[in-house]
Amino acid sequence: MSLPHAILGLLLDRPMTGYDLKLLFDKELNSFWPAQMSQIYRELGNLEAKEWVDSRIEVQESRPDRKVYSITGVGKQVFQEWMNRFPKSLISPCRDEFALRVFLGGRSARDEMQFQLRRFIREKQSEVATFTLLEKNYETMAKKNTDQAMYRRMTMRRSNIVAEALILWAEDCLEELEKKA
């Protein structure tokens, strides 16, 4: 049930379109809370039906009109209640298709697994570069005494550490496969 709350929390920053929200999810939340465009729009419709968000049509001259969503007073209250009600366990189940493929890797060619591990490392290195940049941006904002920037920097640091750890894991896997060859 956290996707609607993530959307509400993001709308606390400023009114946004579904597309704006998708860009934020892809850039900053994807490492811990991915969301598809269809999921975001479905949730926005649900949130609007519950009157947790409002929308308005913004007319644009050279582009199609856009629907901009804002959080309502009720939405702010629902979000705050959710923030104050932590679950019993803070460890969430995770589905990771790549880890599953490595787990079952004995059923594919070793050179294919090596290729995919190298590809995985390149993707994670790209993530590390992005997270590092975002972390620095939030660090600059946090120095201006914005608590939200501080918390977002903390989350980007977490994402960065996880990505770096996964790179080490993949490099260990490659080394083991090369020794076996």
Backbone hydrogen bonds in HBPLUS format (Angstrom, degrees):
<---DONOR---> <-ACCEPTOR-->    atom                        ^
c    i                          cat <-CA-CA->   ^        H-A-AA   ^      H-
h    n   atom  resd res      DA  || num        DHA   H-A  angle D-A-AA Bond
n    s   type  num  typ     dist DA aas  dist angle  dist       angle   num
A0006-ALA N   A0002-SER O   2.78 MM   4  6.03 149.2  1.88 155.7 165.5     1
A0007-ILE N   A0003-LEU O   3.00 MM   4  6.25 162.0  2.04 155.7 159.5     2
A0008-LEU N   A0004-PRO O   2.93 MM   4  6.20 160.2  1.97 144.9 150.6     3
A0009-GLY N   A0005-HIS O   2.88 MM   4  6.03 162.1  1.91 146.5 151.4     4
A0010-LEU N   A0006-ALA O   2.95 MM   4  6.20 152.2  2.03 147.6 155.0     5
A0011-LEU N   A0007-ILE O   2.91 MM   4  6.14 153.0  1.99 150.9 158.6     6
A0012-LEU N   A0008-LEU O   3.13 MM   4  6.43 121.4  2.49 139.4 153.8     7
A0012-LEU N   A0009-GLY O   3.27 MM   3  5.23 144.7  2.41  93.3 103.4     8
A0013-ASP N   A0010-LEU O   3.08 MM   3  5.64 148.9  2.18 110.6 118.4     9
A0016-MET N   A0069-TYR O   2.98 MM  53  5.33 144.0  2.11 145.8 152.0    10
A0069-TYR N   A0016-MET O   2.71 MM  53  5.33 173.0  1.71 142.0 142.4    11
A0021-LEU N   A0017-THR O   3.07 MM   4  6.37 159.0  2.11 148.3 153.5    12
A0022-LYS N   A0018-GLY O   2.93 MM   4  6.21 155.6  1.99 146.6 153.4    13
A0023-LEU N   A0019-TYR O   2.99 MM   4  6.31 157.0  2.05 152.4 157.6    14
A0024-LEU N   A0020-ASP O   3.13 MM   4  6.47 154.8  2.19 146.5 153.0    15
A0025-PHE N   A0021-LEU O   2.89 MM   4  6.21 161.9  1.92 156.2 161.4    16
A0026-ASP N   A0022-LYS O   2.89 MM   4  6.09 167.1  1.90 154.6 157.8    17
A0027-LYS N   A0023-LEU O   2.94 MM   4  6.04 154.4  2.00 145.7 152.7    18
A0028-GLU N   A0024-LEU O   2.80 MM   4  5.64 167.6  1.81 152.5 156.9    19
A0029-LEU N   A0025-PHE O   3.14 MM   4  4.63 134.1  2.36 111.0 123.6    20
A0030-ASN N   A0025-PHE O   2.74 MM   5  5.47 119.5  2.10 170.3 167.0    21
A0032-PHE N   A0029-LEU O   2.95 MM   3  5.76 157.7  2.00 126.8 133.3    22
A0033-TRP N   A0029-LEU O   2.59 MM   4  5.30 155.1  1.65 164.9 165.9    23
A0039-GLN N   A0036-GLN O   3.08 MM   3  5.20 118.5  2.47  98.7 113.5    24
A0040-ILE N   A0036-GLN O   3.02 MM   4  6.36 159.9  2.06 155.8 161.4    25
A0041-TYR N   A0037-MET O   2.98 MM   4  6.27 168.8  1.99 159.5 161.2    26
A0042-ARG N   A0038-SER O   2.97 MM   4  6.06 155.0  2.04 142.6 150.1    27
A0043-GLU N   A0039-GLN O   2.90 MM   4  6.08 163.1  1.93 150.5 154.9    28
A0044-LEU N   A0040-ILE O   2.86 MM   4  6.11 156.1  1.92 150.2 157.5    29
A0045-GLY N   A0041-TYR O   3.02 MM   4  6.23 155.4  2.08 144.7 150.4    30
A0046-ASN N   A0042-ARG O   3.01 MM   4  6.36 155.2  2.07 146.5 153.6    31
A0047-LEU N   A0043-GLU O   2.74 MM   4  5.95 163.2  1.77 157.6 162.2    32
A0048-GLU N   A0044-LEU O   2.90 MM   4  6.03 150.3  1.99 142.8 150.9    33
A0049-ALA N   A0045-GLY O   2.96 MM   4  6.16 153.5  2.03 144.0 151.3    34
A0050-LYS N   A0046-ASN O   3.00 MM   4  6.28 144.3  2.13 144.9 154.3    35
A0052-TRP N   A0047-LEU O   2.84 MM   5  5.17 160.5  1.88 163.9 159.9    36
A0051-GLU N   A0048-GLU O   2.99 MM   3  4.79 150.3  2.08  97.8 107.1    37
A0072-THR N   A0052-TRP O   2.94 MM  20  5.35 171.7  1.94 135.6 133.8    38
A0054-ASP N   A0070-SER O   2.80 MM  16  5.31 156.2  1.85 153.1 161.3    39
A0070-SER N   A0054-ASP O   2.87 MM  16  5.31 156.3  1.92 147.9 153.0    40
A0056-ARG N   A0068-VAL O   2.94 MM  12  5.40 145.4  2.06 142.4 153.4    41
A0068-VAL N   A0056-ARG O   2.85 MM  12  5.40 169.9  1.86 164.5 163.5    42
A0058-GLU N   A0066-ARG O   2.66 MM   8  5.18 174.6  1.66 164.9 166.9    43
A0066-ARG N   A0058-GLU O   2.96 MM   8  5.18 164.8  1.99 144.4 148.1    44
A0076-LYS N   A0072-THR O   2.89 MM   4  6.21 151.6  1.97 148.6 156.0    45
A0077-GLN N   A0073-GLY O   3.05 MM   4  6.32 153.5  2.12 143.8 150.8    46
A0078-VAL N   A0074-VAL O   2.89 MM   4  6.18 162.7  1.92 155.0 159.4    47
A0079-PHE N   A0075-GLY O   2.88 MM   4  6.03 161.8  1.92 148.1 153.5    48
A0080-GLN N   A0076-LYS O   2.93 MM   4  6.12 162.3  1.96 147.2 151.9    49
A0081-GLU N   A0077-GLN O   2.94 MM   4  6.18 157.2  1.99 151.1 157.2    50
A0082-TRP N   A0078-VAL O   3.01 MM   4  6.24 157.2  2.06 148.1 154.3    51
A0083-MET N   A0079-PHE O   2.89 MM   4  6.20 158.3  1.93 153.3 159.5    52
A0084-ASN N   A0080-GLN O   3.03 MM   4  6.21 142.9  2.18 142.6 151.8    53
A0085-ARG N   A0082-TRP O   3.16 MM   3  5.19 157.6  2.21 104.3 111.2    54
A0100-LEU N   A0096-ASP O   3.07 MM   4  6.38 154.1  2.14 150.0 157.9    55
A0101-ARG N   A0097-GLU O   2.88 MM   4  6.19 153.3  1.95 149.4 156.7    56
A0102-VAL N   A0098-PHE O   2.94 MM   4  6.28 154.4  2.01 152.0 158.8    57
A0103-PHE N   A0099-ALA O   2.85 MM   4  6.04 159.7  1.89 147.2 153.5    58
A0104-LEU N   A0100-LEU O   2.96 MM   4  6.23 144.8  2.08 144.4 153.3    59
A0105-GLY N   A0102-VAL O   2.91 MM   3  4.55 161.5  1.94 105.5 108.7    60
A0107-ARG N   A0104-LEU O   3.04 MM   3  6.03 162.5  2.07 131.4 135.0    61
A0108-SER N   A0105-GLY O   3.01 MM   3  5.50 152.9  2.08 124.9 123.4    62
A0112-GLU N   A0109-ALA O   3.10 MM   3  5.27 126.0  2.40  99.0 113.0    63
A0113-MET N   A0109-ALA O   3.12 MM   4  6.55 155.2  2.19 150.8 157.6    64
A0114-GLN N   A0110-ARG O   2.91 MM   4  6.23 156.2  1.97 152.1 159.3    65
A0115-PHE N   A0111-ASP O   2.96 MM   4  6.11 158.2  2.01 140.6 146.4    66
A0116-GLN N   A0112-GLU O   2.92 MM   4  6.18 161.1  1.95 150.2 155.1    67
A0117-LEU N   A0113-MET O   2.85 MM   4  6.03 153.9  1.92 148.7 155.9    68
A0118-ARG N   A0114-GLN O   2.98 MM   4  6.23 157.1  2.04 150.0 155.6    69
A0119-ARG N   A0115-PHE O   2.96 MM   4  6.24 154.5  2.03 145.6 153.2    70
A0120-PHE N   A0116-GLN O   2.81 MM   4  6.01 155.1  1.87 145.6 152.7    71
A0121-ILE N   A0117-LEU O   2.95 MM   4  6.21 155.2  2.01 146.1 152.1    72
A0122-ARG N   A0118-ARG O   3.04 MM   4  6.36 160.2  2.08 149.4 153.9    73
A0123-GLU N   A0119-ARG O   2.98 MM   4  6.29 160.6  2.02 152.6 157.8    74
A0124-LYS N   A0120-PHE O   2.90 MM   4  6.16 160.8  1.94 152.7 158.1    75
A0125-GLN N   A0121-ILE O   2.83 MM   4  6.04 152.9  1.90 150.6 158.6    76
A0126-SER N   A0122-ARG O   3.03 MM   4  6.28 150.0  2.12 144.5 152.1    77
A0127-GLU N   A0123-GLU O   3.02 MM   4  6.37 151.1  2.10 143.4 151.6    78
A0128-VAL N   A0124-LYS O   2.85 MM   4  6.15 157.0  1.90 151.0 156.9    79
A0129-ALA N   A0125-GLN O   3.09 MM   4  6.37 156.2  2.15 144.3 149.7    80
A0130-THR N   A0126-SER O   3.08 MM   4  6.40 158.0  2.13 147.3 153.0    81
A0131-PHE N   A0127-GLU O   2.76 MM   4  5.99 172.4  1.76 165.3 166.8    82
A0132-THR N   A0128-VAL O   2.86 MM   4  5.91 156.0  1.92 147.7 154.4    83
A0133-LEU N   A0129-ALA O   3.13 MM   4  6.30 158.6  2.18 143.4 148.6    84
A0134-LEU N   A0130-THR O   2.94 MM   4  6.22 166.0  1.96 155.9 159.8    85
A0135-GLU N   A0131-PHE O   2.75 MM   4  5.85 156.9  1.80 146.7 154.0    86
A0136-LYS N   A0132-THR O   2.98 MM   4  6.20 156.1  2.04 146.3 151.9    87
A0137-ASN N   A0133-LEU O   2.95 MM   4  6.24 157.5  2.00 149.5 156.1    88
A0138-TYR N   A0134-LEU O   2.89 MM   4  6.14 164.0  1.91 154.9 158.6    89
A0139-GLU N   A0135-GLU O   2.84 MM   4  6.02 142.2  1.98 140.1 151.7    90
A0140-THR N   A0136-LYS O   2.98 MM   4  6.24 155.9  2.04 149.1 153.9    91
A0141-MET N   A0137-ASN O   3.04 MM   4  6.36 157.6  2.09 144.9 151.3    92
A0142-ALA N   A0138-TYR O   2.72 MM   4  5.86 151.0  1.80 145.0 153.6    93
A0143-LYS N   A0139-GLU O   3.09 MM   4  6.32 140.8  2.25 141.5 150.4    94
A0144-LYS N   A0141-MET O   2.98 MM   3  5.31 143.8  2.12 104.2 115.1    95
A0145-ASN N   A0142-ALA O   2.79 MM   3  5.09 142.7  1.93 114.3 117.2    96
A0150-MET N   A0146-THR O   3.24 MM   4  6.63 151.9  2.32 147.2 155.3    97
A0150-MET N   A0147-ASP O   2.99 MM   3  5.01 115.7  2.42  96.0 112.2    98
A0151-TYR N   A0147-ASP O   3.01 MM   4  6.39 158.7  2.06 158.1 162.9    99
A0152-ARG N   A0148-GLN O   2.94 MM   4  6.17 156.1  2.00 148.8 155.9   100
A0153-ARG N   A0149-ALA O   2.84 MM   4  6.01 151.9  1.92 146.2 154.0   101
A0154-MET N   A0150-MET O   2.98 MM   4  6.28 154.0  2.05 145.3 152.4   102
A0155-THR N   A0151-TYR O   3.04 MM   4  6.34 151.9  2.12 143.1 150.2   103
A0156-MET N   A0152-ARG O   2.90 MM   4  6.19 156.1  1.96 149.5 156.0   104
A0157-ARG N   A0153-ARG O   2.87 MM   4  6.10 153.4  1.94 150.1 157.7   105
A0158-ARG N   A0154-MET O   2.98 MM   4  6.28 153.5  2.05 144.0 151.0   106
A0159-SER N   A0155-THR O   2.94 MM   4  6.25 164.2  1.96 150.8 154.4   107
A0160-ASN N   A0156-MET O   2.87 MM   4  6.06 152.1  1.94 145.1 153.2   108
A0161-ILE N   A0157-ARG O   2.87 MM   4  6.14 161.9  1.90 154.0 157.9   109
A0162-VAL N   A0158-ARG O   2.93 MM   4  6.18 164.1  1.96 157.3 161.6   110
A0163-ALA N   A0159-SER O   2.96 MM   4  6.12 161.8  2.00 146.2 151.4   111
A0164-GLU N   A0160-ASN O   2.89 MM   4  6.13 160.6  1.93 151.8 157.3   112
A0165-ALA N   A0161-ILE O   2.91 MM   4  6.11 154.2  1.98 146.2 153.4   113
A0166-LEU N   A0162-VAL O   2.92 MM   4  6.19 153.2  1.99 149.3 156.8   114
A0167-ILE N   A0163-ALA O   2.98 MM   4  6.28 144.0  2.12 144.4 154.1   115
A0168-LEU N   A0164-GLU O   3.10 MM   4  6.44 160.0  2.14 147.5 151.8   116
A0169-TRP N   A0165-ALA O   2.94 MM   4  6.25 157.3  2.00 148.2 154.7   117
A0170-ALA N   A0166-LEU O   2.92 MM   4  6.11 164.0  1.95 146.5 150.4   118
A0171-GLU N   A0167-ILE O   2.88 MM   4  6.11 157.2  1.93 152.7 159.3   119
A0172-ASP N   A0168-LEU O   2.91 MM   4  6.16 153.1  1.99 147.2 154.5   120
A0173-CYS N   A0169-TRP O   2.93 MM   4  6.26 155.4  1.99 149.8 156.9   121
A0174-LEU N   A0170-ALA O   2.91 MM   4  6.19 161.1  1.95 149.8 154.4   122
A0175-GLU N   A0171-GLU O   2.94 MM   4  6.14 162.5  1.97 149.0 153.7   123
A0176-GLU N   A0172-ASP O   2.95 MM   4  6.18 157.7  2.00 149.4 155.4   124
A0177-LEU N   A0173-CYS O   2.93 MM   4  6.20 157.4  1.98 152.1 158.4   125
A0178-GLU N   A0174-LEU O   2.85 MM   4  6.09 155.1  1.91 152.9 160.0   126
A0179-LYS N   A0175-GLU O   2.99 MM   4  6.21 151.0  2.07 146.3 153.7   127
A0180-LYS N   A0176-GLU O   3.06 MM   4  6.25 148.8  2.16 141.3 149.8   128
A0181-ALA N   A0177-LEU O   3.10 MM   4  6.32 135.2  2.31 138.6 149.7   129
